[in-house]
Amino acid sequence: MSGVVQIFAGFVRKIFFRALAIILLSVGAFVLMGHMSWAKGAALGGAASLVNFLAMAGHIPRHAVKVGSGGQRSAAGRYALRMTTAGAALVVAASVKGIALGAAIPALFTAQAVLIAGELAGSTGRKGEMDKR
């Protein structure tokens, strides 16, 4: 495994586990407050967020070097799958009575929020890791 791929894998792992911690903490807080439908919504949205993040992260190293229509078609297909995952989570949350849609929607953006917060706080560590190469 090349150095850049190892750094990328470490970065993905860090973001994944930070997002997972936030999801588990929010689900736990909802359970402790007795809001089970909100806990289920946060779990559903958070799971979709993590699946989408892993799908995107898995796609980047394999297809970053592809140029031309083959790479674009593959990227479009992966994007459609990720949007279908998010859409399915929203449909389930909206249609199942015991799942709060209001908790599923923000939870869908957990991985993105962790990425943005890490960049704003400078805690992703990517710059320092890349300089070590």
N, C-alpha and C positions, 0 to 999 in steps of 0.2 A: 504494500500500500504506500503510495507516494506521500510525501510530507504534507502537501496541500490537501489531499483527500483525508488524511488523518486529522488535520486541523479542522476541516469542514465537518467531519464526523463528530469531533469533540464539541464543536459549536452547536450542532444539531442536538446532540445529547443534552447539553446544558440548557438550551431553550426548552426542549421537550420536558425535562424534569422540573424546571421552574414553572412551566405552564401546568403540569400535572399537580404540583404542590398547590398552586392557586385554586385549581378546580376542586381538589380534595378538601381543601380548607373551606371553600365556599359551600360545598355539599355538606360537609360536617356541621358548619354553622347553621345551615337551614334545618338539618336533622335535629340539632340541639334545640332550636327554636320551635320545633314541631311543625315546620312547613314542608311536609313530605313532597307535595307536588312541585314546590320550588326546588327541592333537592334533586328530584328526578329531572326537571328541566335543565338545571345546571349540569347534571351528569351527562344528559343526552347531548346538549350543546357542546360541552367540553370534550366529550368523546369524538364528536364530529370535527371539532377544531384540531385535535391531536392527529386524527386520521388524515385530515387534509394537509396538515403540516408535514407529516411523514411522507405522504405521497409527493408533495412538492419537493421536499428535501431529497427523496430518492431519485427523483427525475433529474435534478440539476446536474450531478456529476456524470451521468450517463449521456445526457443530451446537450450539454453545454457546448460541445465542440461541433455538433452537427450544423451544417450550413445548407440552406436550400429548403425546398418544399418538404422533404422528408422530415426534417426537424420541426418545421412549422406544423405539419399534420400531427405529429406525435405530441407536440406541446398543446395543440388545440384539443386533442383527445383527452389528455391528462387534465386539462383545465375543465373540460365538460364533465369528467368523472368527479372532480373535486366539487364543482358546483352542484352536481346531482347529489352528492353526499350531504352538502349543506342544505339543499332543498328538501331532501328526504327527512332530515332531522327536524326541519321547520314544519313540514307537513305532519309528521308524527306528533310533534309538540302541540300543534294547533288542533289536531283531530282527536287526540286521546285526552279524556277528561281529567285524569290524574296527573297530568304533566303540565307545568306552567310554562306557557310560551314566553312570558316575560322574563323568565330565568334562562331559557334556552337561547334566546337571541344574543344577549351580551356574552354568554359563554362560548358562542361560536367564534368569537373574536379573541379568545384568550391567548392563543399562540402569537397572533399579531400584536396584541397589547404587550406581551412579554418582550417581543422583538423591539418594538418602539421604545418601551421603557428602558430596556438595556442600552439601546443606542443613545437615548437622551441622558442617561446616567453615566454612560461610558463604561458600563460594567460587562459588556459582552466579551471584552478581551481580545477581539479579533485582530486589532492593529498590533498589539504586542506579540501575539502568536505568529502573525505573518512576518514580523520583523526578525523572529528567531530562525527563520528558514535559512 
